Amino acid sequence: MKRNILMMAMLLAIPFAAQAQEAKLEVKPSGRILFDAAYLKPQHNEDNMKSGVGIPDVRVGVGFSYGKWKGKIDMGYAYGKVGMKDVYLQYNFDKQNFLRGGYFIHQYGYQSCTSSSFKETMEEPQSNAAFNNDRVIGLMYEHSEKNFLATVSAIVETDAMKQTTDITGSEGIGALTRLVWHPHTERGNIFHVGISGGIQGARYSSNAEMNHKQFTLSSNWPTRVSKVKAQQAVVTEAKAMYMFSPEILFSKGRFAAVGQYFLNKVSRRNDLDAFNGSGAYVTLRGIIKGDAYKYTMNDGGIDTPDPGIMELVFQYNYTSLSDTRAKIYGGYLNDWTLGYDYYINKYMIWRVRASWTRVTNRAEYENNELWAVETRLQVKF
C-alpha cells in the first residue's frame, strides 16, 4: 500500500518538476573587444583621416532566460564614451514565434542577420549605414518556419533613447517589415530572396525650426580608427521617409554571394521636390580552408563560420545621397573591398581588409578618395 501511494505521489510530481525545470533562471555573461590598426592614405586630407590604432568597441553584457522569457542587457565603451547597446525583453510563444521589445536592431534587409562587429568585411556596407536604422526603441514580432521568415516592427526615432520628450517633443514613429523566402537552408546549399519595407516620421533636431522636419542620412569612410563622415544629406522640410529594399542570397559549397538594393524616398513640405536616395552592394565569399557555409534560420542569413575556417571576401558598394531635383548634394560613394577572415577558435576572429573608396558630388567638399589597409583582432565570449 505504501509503495502504491509513493508511486502515485511521484507520478503527480512529474508535471510540477517539469514546470519548475522549465522556469529555471539561466544567466550568461557576454562581451567582446575589437583591436584595430589602419593605414589610411586619402587623396586630400580635408577630412582629417590619419593612420593609427584603436580599440573601437568594448562590450560587456548579460543574457538571461526564464521559461519562455529571455532578455539581454549590453553596455558598450569606445573612445572614452559609454553607451547602451542591446537592451530588450523577449517572449517566445514557441520555437517559431517570438515578440521582442526594447532597444535593439530591428529586422530590415540582409545586414540585420549580423551585428556590426561580425561583418565579414569588417565594416557594414555604406549603403546600409545610410539607409537603414541603427538601434531604436520598438516592438518586433517574428515568425520563422522551414521556408519562410517574416517580421514586423513598430519603432520610435533613435533620439528617444538619448533625450526625453520635453526636449524632443512628440517622437517620430515608424514601421518596418522583412519577408524572406528560403527554400534551401542546408549547409552548402543555401538560397533565399527577401524584401523589406518601412515608413518613418521626420526626426528630432536640436534646431527648433527643423525639429521633426528633417532627416539626416550619412555614412562614414570605412574605418573606425578615424571616424569621419564620407557623405551626408540633410533633407529639410521633411514629412515622411519611405523605405524599400530587396535582397538575394546564394551559397553552394564553399562559395556564397549576397546582393541588396536600397531605395529611400523622403516626401517634403511646401511643394519641394521629394528626395530620393539609393544604393546597392554585392558581396562574394569563398572558403579557402574548412567546410561549407551554414544558414541561421532565426536571423535569415549566413551564420558565423566554424572555428578554423578561413575565407576570402570581395565587396562592391555604391551609395547615392545626391539628388539634383531636390537640390541636395550629399555625395556619390563607390567602395571596393578585398578581405581575409580567419576564425581562429570559438572566441577569436582575425580580419584583414584592403579597400579603395571614392566620394564625389558633395556640397562644399571637393572630390576625395581613400586607400585603406586595416586589420582587426576580435575577441568574443
Salt bridges, closest charged atoms under 4 A:
ASP36 OD1 - ARG376 NE 2.77
GLU46 OE2 - ARG362 NH2 3.87
ASP47 OD2 - ARG362 NH2 3.44
ASP57 OD2 - ARG59 NE 3.11
ASP74 OD2 - ARG59 NH1 3.45
ASP86 OD2 - LYS72 NZ 3.57
ASP86 OD1 - ARG135 NE 2.90
GLU120 OE1 - ARG285 NH1 3.80
GLU123 OE1 - ARG224 NE 3.08
GLU123 OE2 - ARG376 NH2 2.87
ASP134 OD1 - ARG135 NH1 3.83
GLU145 OE1 - HIS143 NE2 2.63
GLU157 OE2 - HIS212 NE2 2.46
GLU186 OE1 - HIS184 ND1 3.98
GLU247 OE2 - ARG178 NH2 2.79
GLU247 OE2 - HIS192 NE2 2.91
ASP273 OD1 - ARG325 NH2 3.99
ASP291 OD2 - ARG187 NE 3.89
ASP306 OD2 - ARG187 NH2 2.43
ASP306 OD1 - LYS294 NZ 2.71
GLU311 OE2 - ARG285 NH2 3.03
ASP335 OD2 - ARG353 NH2 3.66
ASP341 OD1 - ARG351 NH1 3.34
GLU366 OE1 - HIS44 NE2 3.48
GLU369 OE1 - ARG358 NH1 3.32
GLU374 OE2 - ARG353 NE 3.55
